[in-house]
Amino acid sequence: MRILVVSWGDFERWNNIEYRFGNETSVGPSTLPILQKVLKPHWTVVIIPDTLGRNFESVEALRDDVRNRALDFLERIGAGREVDIVIVPGIGEFSHGTFRGSAMDAYHYTLYRLSQIIPFQDDLDIHFDITHGINYLTFLAYRALMGLLGISAIANDVELTAYNSDPYVRGISTRLNINIIEKTKVSPEPLNRPCPGTSGLLKPVKIEGNHLATMERNYGIPGGIHKIKPWLDAWIGSVFFGLPLAFLEEFNDVKLLDEIIEKTVSLWGSGIEVAPGKVTRRIGFNEGFSTLVRAAFQMKTLERFRKVAPFTLEDLYDVSSRIFRGSTRARIKTEIGKIEDEAIAYMERGETTDWIPLREFLNYSRANVQVKPRNFLAHAGFEANVTEVKVDHVSKNPAKDAKKHTYLRYSEDNRDRIRSIISKALREV
């Protein structure tokens, strides 16, 4: 899917000028029409700061003011209808009003909104125009965009092209070329941060910390985090460290994350005070909020690779080939291969087995019975003391059927230990 993302400042102050892009030219106040004409995006996203708002009756009135004026401008320049307008929180003092809060809210909110727009399970061709952007907001928009594209690239082909026009000099410039300033195939960048703690999603800006903590409890945010953190840390770590069995076993319902994210956004919004000519955001987003947003985006991106338990060697091979690469994939294949070889031997002897420890299955009678984190990670999570195996079929063609009739799981008694190992490893990244 081809998506055009543009970062804008005060669009009502732009002058008409001739833009040139490739063999096309157009005259107008914005690069958007010519970019849409040449690139033919399936969708366009326009990122605009709320500091352009002039109606201070309420937060909604302020945003509606910006949105309606932007829609009028888009209609005037002939932009297509397939457009999302993302209004992000800005800061600063202007002739029409003052906006106070955390500068980083622009990043966290942009990440949140883009995560709702960018498709999870499509190859992506992203085009990002910074010609009309405002300094730090454009940088934060780029950071938010790349934070999601790196996750998408785990499972999809993702390309990014960025543009900027020649500098505009009033009274001198008559034509501006639109230049490509970056063109890259985005590399996979899975999330490498643990789930935030119960107080890691929001921070006090113009409010007492204990008051914010009370508000968070009233919204049920700490309780929600407490419930998801054990399995979410393990799942995040499974992708980052290359642990396919943990990936499948700890894959949970992403709606649990979405509920916490929406409650956090709602609480953040409740802390915005609007007075004549003044906006004060008493609560700010914390890094933990963006971690949760990216975790939810990653779960939705990889949802297609979920399997139904009990998980076969075939399932594990399939997941490993789709989401892991390079030496990580090779290491996983080696570990699964050891188990498959023994399963083939079982079938050749006409034997089956109910769930037994992997150490027994592989005849590791002299192996250390202690569960060591280093061993767990080094063996792609197939640690002999915590993993259980089942072979439920005798076949005349073991080499073909062993993958389909050999199952793996973690022993229930060791689940907390496994989660602890992965969570601790994530904290040390």
PyMOL commands that set and color helices and strands:
alter all, ss='L'
color gray80, all
select helices_A, chain A and resi 11-13+32-39+50-52+59-77+105-117+135-152+209-219+221-241+244-249+255-270+287-305+313-323+326-348+358-361+373-378+398-405+412-427
alter helices_A, ss='H'
color red, helices_A
select strands_A, chain A and resi 2-7+17-21+24-28+43-49+83-88+92-94+97-100+124-129+158-165+175-185+202-204+272-275+278-281+283-285+311-312+353-357+387-391+406-410
alter strands_A, ss='S'
color yellow, strands_A
deselect
rebuild
show_as cartoon
